[in-house]
Amino acid sequence: MKRACMKPPSCCVVVEIEQGAFLGYRRAVLLDEIRSQGSLSQAAKSAEIHHDHALHLLTEMNGSFHTPLVHFHENSLETDSARLTEAGEEMVRSYWSNFATVWTSIAAERCKHY
């Protein structure tokens, strides 16, 4: 598929995982990139999210979920290094196992129109 087709549609599909804690496509992609790259700036770049906004999203997720999803090595303002916690690993795995087929279908449908 064309890379442009893989971008999510301009809709907002989020899932309430825990009371008041939400996870959607862009957050899942960001977490997945943190897992792959171990770097906040590289993950934000790959996910096409501004660095400051990515940091805000991760901080918000860490505060919303019962257990933090991302561990920042030392002070997040001084280092770029980050990794998923066990809870973060499980969250990403669970999200994609439940929703990957949905996003693949949406992307395939978009490609028909571009």
C-alpha contacts under 8 A as a table, 3 or more apart, distances in Angstrom:
res1	aa1	res2	aa2	distance
1	M	5	C	6.59
1	M	6	M	7.27
1	M	108	A	7.61
1	M	111	C	7.32
2	K	5	C	5.30
2	K	6	M	6.89
2	K	111	C	7.41
3	R	6	M	5.26
3	R	7	K	7.19
4	A	7	K	5.75
5	C	8	P	7.84
5	C	107	A	5.44
5	C	108	A	7.22
5	C	110	R	5.93
5	C	111	C	5.27
5	C	114	Y	7.76
6	M	104	T	7.94
6	M	107	A	5.27
7	K	107	A	7.17
8	P	11	C	7.69
8	P	25	Y	7.59
8	P	103	W	7.38
8	P	106	I	7.63
8	P	107	A	6.95
9	P	106	I	7.62
9	P	107	A	7.92
9	P	110	R	7.96
12	C	24	G	7.60
13	V	24	G	5.93
13	V	25	Y	7.17
14	V	22	F	6.25
14	V	23	L	5.53
14	V	24	G	4.19
14	V	25	Y	7.25
15	V	22	F	5.48
15	V	23	L	5.40
15	V	24	G	6.15
16	E	19	Q	6.61
16	E	20	G	6.74
16	E	21	A	5.70
16	E	22	F	4.41
16	E	23	L	6.53
17	I	20	G	7.98
17	I	21	A	5.83
17	I	22	F	5.71
17	I	23	L	6.80
18	E	21	A	4.99
18	E	22	F	7.15
18	E	65	F	6.69
18	E	66	H	7.80
20	G	64	S	6.64
20	G	65	F	7.98
21	A	61	M	7.08
21	A	64	S	5.05
21	A	65	F	5.51
22	F	61	M	7.85
23	L	27	R	6.03
23	L	28	A	6.59
24	G	27	R	5.47
24	G	28	A	6.03
25	Y	28	A	5.12
25	Y	29	V	6.11
26	R	29	V	5.05
26	R	30	L	6.12
26	R	47	A	7.31
27	R	30	L	5.00
27	R	31	L	6.16
27	R	57	L	7.36
28	A	31	L	5.10
28	A	32	D	6.03
28	A	92	V	6.15
28	A	95	Y	7.17
28	A	96	W	7.97
29	V	32	D	4.96
29	V	33	E	6.10
29	V	47	A	6.21
30	L	33	E	5.10
30	L	34	I	6.22
30	L	43	A	6.12
30	L	44	A	6.54
30	L	47	A	5.69
30	L	54	A	7.52
31	L	34	I	5.03
31	L	35	R	6.26
31	L	43	A	7.98
31	L	70	V	7.96
31	L	84	L	7.30
31	L	88	G	7.43
31	L	92	V	6.75
32	D	35	R	5.05
32	D	36	S	6.26
32	D	92	V	6.44
33	E	36	S	4.92
33	E	37	Q	5.78
33	E	38	G	7.70
33	E	42	Q	7.85
33	E	43	A	4.67
33	E	44	A	7.71
33	E	46	S	6.98
33	E	47	A	7.03
34	I	37	Q	5.29
34	I	38	G	5.04
34	I	39	S	6.06
34	I	40	L	6.37
34	I	43	A	5.28
34	I	82	A	6.69
34	I	83	R	6.05
34	I	84	L	6.81
35	R	38	G	5.85
35	R	83	R	6.00
35	R	84	L	5.85
35	R	89	E	7.64
37	Q	42	Q	6.64
37	Q	43	A	6.28
38	G	43	A	7.61
38	G	81	S	5.83
38	G	82	A	5.18
38	G	83	R	5.38
39	S	42	Q	5.31
39	S	43	A	5.94
39	S	80	D	5.46
39	S	81	S	4.78
39	S	82	A	5.52
39	S	83	R	7.70
40	L	43	A	5.13
40	L	44	A	6.02
40	L	51	H	7.36
40	L	54	A	7.72
40	L	55	L	7.52
40	L	80	D	5.39
40	L	81	S	6.31
40	L	82	A	6.11
41	S	44	A	5.14
41	S	45	K	6.12
41	S	51	H	5.87
41	S	80	D	6.48
42	Q	45	K	5.06
42	Q	46	S	6.12
43	A	46	S	5.16
43	A	47	A	6.02
44	A	47	A	5.08
44	A	48	E	5.88
44	A	49	I	4.97
44	A	50	H	6.19
44	A	51	H	5.52
44	A	54	A	5.95
45	K	48	E	4.95
45	K	49	I	6.16
45	K	50	H	7.13
45	K	51	H	7.40
46	S	49	I	7.79
49	I	53	H	6.65
49	I	54	A	6.03
50	H	53	H	5.30
50	H	54	A	6.11
51	H	54	A	5.05
51	H	55	L	6.22
52	D	55	L	5.13
52	D	56	H	6.22
53	H	56	H	4.92
53	H	57	L	6.15
54	A	57	L	5.06
54	A	58	L	6.18
55	L	58	L	5.18
55	L	59	T	6.05
56	H	59	T	5.15
56	H	60	E	6.00
57	L	60	E	5.03
57	L	61	M	6.09
58	L	61	M	5.05
58	L	62	N	6.08
58	L	69	L	7.96
58	L	70	V	6.97
59	T	62	N	5.11
59	T	63	G	6.28
60	E	63	G	5.17
60	E	64	S	6.06
61	M	64	S	5.00
61	M	65	F	6.06
61	M	68	P	7.19
61	M	69	L	6.98
62	N	65	F	5.88
62	N	67	T	7.00
62	N	68	P	4.19
62	N	69	L	5.61
62	N	70	V	6.63
63	G	66	H	7.74
63	G	68	P	6.81
65	F	68	P	6.19
65	F	69	L	7.58
67	T	87	A	6.58
68	P	71	H	7.31
68	P	85	T	7.01
68	P	87	A	7.01
68	P	88	G	7.25
69	L	84	L	5.76
69	L	85	T	5.26
69	L	86	E	7.41
69	L	87	A	5.51
69	L	88	G	3.91
69	L	89	E	7.60
69	L	91	M	7.85
70	V	82	A	6.75
70	V	83	R	5.69
70	V	84	L	4.42
70	V	85	T	5.39
70	V	88	G	6.24
71	H	82	A	5.68
71	H	83	R	5.37
71	H	84	L	5.99
71	H	85	T	6.07
72	F	75	N	6.70
72	F	76	S	5.47
72	F	79	T	7.96
72	F	80	D	7.93
72	F	81	S	6.19
72	F	82	A	4.42
72	F	83	R	6.59
73	H	76	S	6.74
73	H	79	T	6.97
73	H	80	D	7.97
73	H	81	S	5.65
73	H	82	A	5.80
73	H	83	R	7.90
74	E	78	E	7.74
74	E	79	T	6.97
75	N	78	E	5.43
75	N	79	T	6.21
76	S	79	T	5.37
76	S	80	D	6.66
76	S	81	S	7.70
77	L	80	D	7.75
84	L	87	A	7.57
84	L	88	G	5.00
84	L	89	E	5.83
85	T	88	G	4.90
85	T	89	E	6.17
86	E	89	E	5.09
86	E	90	E	6.24
87	A	90	E	5.14
87	A	91	M	6.04
88	G	91	M	4.97
88	G	92	V	6.21
89	E	92	V	5.38
89	E	93	R	6.19
90	E	93	R	5.08
90	E	94	S	5.93
91	M	94	S	5.15
91	M	95	Y	5.97
92	V	95	Y	5.13
92	V	96	W	6.20
93	R	96	W	5.53
93	R	97	S	6.09
94	S	97	S	5.19
94	S	98	N	6.18
95	Y	98	N	5.34
95	Y	99	F	5.92
95	Y	100	A	7.72
96	W	99	F	5.10
96	W	100	A	4.83
97	S	100	A	6.10
98	N	101	T	7.55
99	F	102	V	5.16
99	F	103	W	6.45
100	A	103	W	5.29
100	A	104	T	6.08
101	T	104	T	5.00
101	T	105	S	6.10
102	V	105	S	5.22
102	V	106	I	6.31
103	W	106	I	5.00
103	W	107	A	6.07
104	T	107	A	5.11
104	T	108	A	6.07
105	S	108	A	5.07
105	S	109	E	6.14
106	I	109	E	5.15
106	I	110	R	6.21
107	A	110	R	5.06
107	A	111	C	6.30
108	A	111	C	5.20
108	A	112	K	6.71
109	E	112	K	5.34
109	E	113	H	7.17
110	R	113	H	5.44
110	R	114	Y	6.67
111	C	114	Y	5.19
